[in-house]
Amino acid sequence: MPVVFRWKGVRFFFFSNEGSPREPVHVHAEKQGAEAKFWLFPDVQVGGSAGFDRRTLTELVKVVEHRRDEIERAWHDHFG
């Protein structure tokens, strides 16, 4: 599971096996058992979550929006 970055204790990462066929560009976030998935396009949005409250999810969406280019580059570097 390649880690793209960490932010305030939240680990943002990809699963090495992202489905077949591979799902569109997205990133997972995890902290202390709470998990979420964020789609990057066309706009950043929550693709599912468990354990994060609404306020935290809103904050995480902003982080993903701010770092979307970095996440997309890391996705293409990892998956080709």
Backbone bond lengths (Angstrom), bond angles and torsions (degrees), N, CA, C in turn:
res aa  C-N    CA-C-N  psi(-1)  N-CA   C-N-CA  omega(-1)  CA-C   N-CA-C  phi
1 M - - - 1.448 - - 1.527 108.51 -
2 P 1.321 116.93 97.27 1.457 119.57 -179.96 1.529 111.83 -66.13
3 V 1.319 115.93 126.82 1.464 121.79 176.57 1.524 107.88 -87.16
4 V 1.335 115.62 127.25 1.460 120.63 179.71 1.526 109.31 -84.81
5 F 1.337 116.81 -46.97 1.456 121.89 176.28 1.523 109.24 -166.84
6 R 1.319 115.17 168.79 1.465 122.30 174.27 1.524 107.65 -121.91
7 W 1.317 114.83 144.96 1.461 120.66 -179.90 1.522 108.12 -145.89
8 K 1.335 116.17 119.00 1.467 122.27 -179.90 1.526 112.34 47.54
9 G 1.318 115.84 42.98 1.457 121.11 177.93 1.515 115.29 82.04
10 V 1.343 117.48 -1.98 1.467 121.71 177.50 1.523 107.88 -92.34
11 R 1.315 115.97 129.50 1.467 121.96 178.52 1.525 108.15 -96.27
12 F 1.323 116.86 123.91 1.468 123.22 176.79 1.526 106.98 -104.57
13 F 1.324 116.63 126.48 1.454 119.72 -170.55 1.524 111.58 -154.28
14 F 1.342 114.26 171.02 1.467 122.78 172.04 1.519 107.46 -115.38
15 F 1.320 116.78 153.88 1.447 121.22 165.31 1.525 106.25 -86.40
16 S 1.311 117.45 139.25 1.465 119.75 -179.22 1.523 111.81 -64.26
17 N 1.326 117.47 -29.70 1.456 121.66 176.43 1.524 107.63 -107.46
18 E 1.301 117.27 94.67 1.466 121.90 -176.56 1.524 112.27 -97.90
19 G 1.339 116.37 34.93 1.456 120.51 174.70 1.513 112.57 94.71
20 S 1.317 114.33 163.25 1.453 120.99 177.74 1.523 107.92 -140.42
21 P 1.304 120.01 107.58 1.469 124.01 3.11 1.527 111.14 -70.31
22 R 1.324 115.28 156.65 1.467 121.35 -177.75 1.527 110.98 -61.57
23 E 1.316 115.60 137.80 1.464 120.34 176.57 1.531 109.71 -68.13
24 P 1.339 116.97 160.70 1.474 119.52 175.80 1.540 111.34 -61.25
25 V 1.317 115.05 167.51 1.468 121.64 -176.51 1.530 110.65 -55.32
26 H 1.328 114.89 126.88 1.459 121.75 177.53 1.526 108.30 -158.09
27 V 1.318 115.82 170.61 1.461 120.69 178.76 1.528 107.99 -139.34
28 H 1.314 115.07 148.75 1.460 121.71 176.94 1.524 108.11 -103.57
29 A 1.332 115.88 152.34 1.457 121.69 176.00 1.520 108.13 -131.61
30 E 1.344 116.10 143.14 1.459 120.77 -178.23 1.514 109.77 -147.25
31 K 1.323 114.51 138.76 1.466 121.05 173.33 1.518 107.84 -154.77
32 Q 1.309 116.09 121.27 1.460 123.01 175.13 1.530 112.90 47.01
33 G 1.311 116.31 47.69 1.458 120.88 176.63 1.515 115.38 86.71
34 A 1.327 118.21 -14.33 1.469 121.22 174.97 1.527 107.63 -83.63
35 E 1.331 116.74 140.00 1.459 120.90 -177.07 1.521 110.37 -136.91
36 A 1.329 115.33 152.83 1.467 121.05 174.82 1.522 108.90 -154.21
37 K 1.319 114.35 157.39 1.460 122.38 176.87 1.522 106.78 -125.39
38 F 1.337 116.03 135.57 1.459 121.11 -178.13 1.520 109.73 -123.96
39 W 1.330 116.31 122.18 1.459 121.97 171.65 1.518 107.32 -78.19
40 L 1.317 117.67 142.53 1.463 120.91 -178.10 1.520 113.96 -95.64
41 F 1.330 117.35 -24.27 1.461 119.84 -174.46 1.516 110.55 -134.72
42 P 1.318 119.15 148.29 1.463 125.74 2.97 1.526 112.39 -73.50
43 D 1.320 117.32 -30.12 1.463 122.27 173.50 1.516 107.61 -125.70
44 V 1.324 116.80 154.23 1.457 119.80 177.38 1.523 108.13 -66.40
45 Q 1.336 114.96 129.08 1.462 120.21 176.89 1.518 109.83 -150.66
46 V 1.313 115.31 155.68 1.455 121.70 179.35 1.526 108.18 -73.03
47 G 1.321 116.33 127.19 1.453 121.70 178.59 1.515 112.38 -96.24
48 G 1.310 116.70 -7.86 1.456 123.29 179.13 1.510 108.60 159.33
49 S 1.316 116.29 151.51 1.460 118.96 179.16 1.522 110.34 -158.38
50 A 1.302 114.35 156.98 1.460 122.23 174.37 1.521 107.61 -150.00
51 G 1.314 116.32 119.42 1.454 120.69 174.74 1.516 116.79 100.42
52 F 1.321 118.87 -20.43 1.469 120.88 176.13 1.527 108.60 -89.03
53 D 1.329 117.08 137.81 1.459 119.28 175.93 1.527 110.00 -79.48
54 R 1.319 115.99 167.96 1.473 121.50 -175.94 1.525 112.17 -58.72
55 R 1.318 116.93 -41.74 1.466 120.52 -179.16 1.530 110.61 -62.00
56 T 1.322 116.80 -44.62 1.459 120.71 179.51 1.521 110.92 -65.07
57 L 1.340 117.52 -42.62 1.457 120.11 178.00 1.522 111.57 -59.89
58 T 1.329 116.67 -40.87 1.465 120.37 177.70 1.524 110.40 -61.09
59 E 1.320 116.14 -41.88 1.463 120.88 178.78 1.538 110.35 -66.47
60 L 1.324 117.24 -41.10 1.461 120.78 -179.81 1.526 111.62 -66.52
61 V 1.323 117.68 -36.67 1.469 120.46 175.54 1.524 109.36 -59.17
62 K 1.318 117.90 -42.62 1.469 121.23 179.46 1.516 111.46 -64.27
63 V 1.326 117.24 -38.93 1.466 121.27 177.47 1.527 109.69 -63.11
64 V 1.336 116.92 -46.22 1.465 120.98 180.00 1.531 110.22 -64.05
65 E 1.327 117.74 -41.12 1.477 120.18 177.10 1.519 110.08 -59.24
66 H 1.321 116.21 -45.44 1.461 121.53 -177.46 1.534 111.47 -64.59
67 R 1.340 116.81 -32.82 1.467 120.72 -174.67 1.528 112.40 -111.06
68 R 1.330 116.59 18.26 1.467 121.27 -176.59 1.531 112.29 -55.35
69 D 1.323 118.98 -44.44 1.471 120.90 -179.26 1.530 110.97 -61.10
70 E 1.310 116.52 -42.78 1.467 121.57 178.69 1.536 110.70 -62.47
71 I 1.327 116.15 -43.18 1.465 120.63 179.63 1.526 110.06 -64.68
72 E 1.322 116.86 -45.05 1.464 120.31 -179.48 1.535 111.22 -62.48
73 R 1.329 117.34 -42.17 1.469 120.69 177.46 1.529 110.65 -60.96
74 A 1.320 116.04 -45.26 1.470 120.36 -179.97 1.524 111.15 -62.93
75 W 1.342 117.02 -38.29 1.468 121.63 177.63 1.534 110.13 -60.03
76 H 1.333 116.18 -50.45 1.461 120.21 -177.74 1.531 111.62 -68.42
77 D 1.329 117.11 -34.47 1.473 120.04 175.88 1.526 110.50 -64.06
78 H 1.324 116.59 -39.60 1.468 120.19 -177.50 1.523 113.26 -78.24
79 F 1.333 116.33 -45.58 1.458 119.70 -173.36 1.531 113.96 -95.28
80 G 1.340 115.62 -11.75 1.464 119.46 177.09 1.503 114.81 84.25
